[in-house]
Structures are given as structure tokens and as C-alpha cells.
Amino acid sequence: MIERRKEAIALKYDQEKDAAPKVIGKGKGKIAENILEAAKANDIPIQEDPSLTELLGKLNINESIPAELYEAVAEVFAFIYQVDREVGKK
């Protein structure tokens, strides 16, 4: 069995500044582990979606998400919103 290298993509969305979410970090292997550790240390929700990660991994840093990925990325942000609400109740 071949184990795939870990891959991570960090997104940011500022409704007031950006028309769409942007890729602000990405990496494989150790870099991906560092991104995930930083997210955990800063209580940033993490969602695992290998297919979406593969698609977003083709984008450059500071590149906006293309329109054809809006729906998939919207699901990620909905997940984050839900996690934030649940954490706020505790």
C-alpha cells in the first residue's frame, strides 16, 4: 500500500476586500504538517477533502478561487461557520 504525502491548503476570505476566497498557503509533506499544526494552534477549523485539496493545490499563493470551485469552497466555509457556532455555545 502506498501512502500519499500529506497535503494542505490554507484559505482566507475577507468579504470586505476580496471577491472570492484566496489561497494563502499550500504545501506537501513537512510544509503541510506545519500548516496543519499552525491551524490547530490557532483554533482554525480543518476540513479534510482530498479532491478539493488536489484542485486547490493547482492554484498559486494569493490566487483567488475560480468560479467553478465556489460551491465546493462554500461548503468548507459553511463547515467552519458551523464549527465556530458550536464552539461559541460551549
C-alpha positions in Angstrom: 0.0 0.0 0.0 1.4 3.4 -1.0 0.8 6.2 1.5 0.2 9.6 0.0 2.1 12.6 1.2 0.0 14.9 3.4 -1.1 18.0 1.5 -2.7 21.1 2.9 -4.2 24.3 1.5 -4.9 27.4 3.6 -7.7 29.7 2.5 -8.6 33.2 3.6 -11.7 35.2 2.8 -12.3 38.8 3.7 -15.8 39.8 2.4 -14.9 43.5 2.5 -11.7 43.2 0.5 -12.0 40.1 -1.7 -14.4 39.0 -4.4 -13.6 35.4 -3.6 -11.5 33.3 -1.1 -7.8 33.2 -1.8 -5.1 30.6 -1.3 -2.7 32.0 1.3 -0.6 28.9 1.9 -0.1 25.4 0.5 2.3 22.6 0.8 3.0 18.9 0.9 4.8 16.7 3.4 6.5 18.7 6.2 5.1 22.0 4.9 1.6 20.6 5.0 2.2 19.3 8.6 3.4 22.8 9.6 0.2 24.4 8.0 -2.0 21.9 9.9 -0.1 22.5 13.2 -0.4 26.3 12.8 -4.2 25.9 12.2 -4.6 23.7 15.3 -2.6 26.1 17.4 -4.8 29.0 16.3 -8.1 27.1 16.7 -8.7 27.3 12.9 -11.0 24.5 11.8 -9.6 21.9 9.5 -11.7 20.1 6.9 -10.3 17.1 5.0 -11.3 16.8 1.4 -8.6 15.2 -0.8 -10.4 16.0 -4.0 -10.8 19.7 -3.2 -7.2 19.8 -1.9 -6.0 18.5 -5.2 -7.9 21.1 -7.2 -6.9 24.0 -4.9 -3.3 22.8 -4.9 -3.1 23.8 -8.6 -3.6 27.4 -7.7 -0.9 29.8 -6.8 -0.4 31.6 -3.5 -2.6 34.8 -3.4 -4.7 33.5 -6.3 -8.5 33.8 -5.9 -10.6 30.7 -6.1 -12.1 30.3 -9.6 -15.9 30.5 -10.0 -16.1 26.7 -10.8 -14.9 25.9 -7.3 -17.2 28.4 -5.4 -19.7 25.8 -4.4 -17.1 23.4 -3.0 -15.3 26.1 -1.2 -18.6 27.5 0.1 -19.2 24.1 1.7 -15.9 24.4 3.5 -16.8 27.9 4.8 -20.2 26.6 5.9 -18.4 23.9 7.9 -16.2 26.4 9.5 -19.2 28.6 10.4 -20.9 25.7 12.0 -17.8 24.7 14.0 -17.4 28.3 15.2 -21.1 28.4 16.3 -20.7 25.1 18.2 -17.6 26.3 19.9 -19.3 29.6 20.8 -22.0 27.6 22.6 -19.5 25.9 24.9 
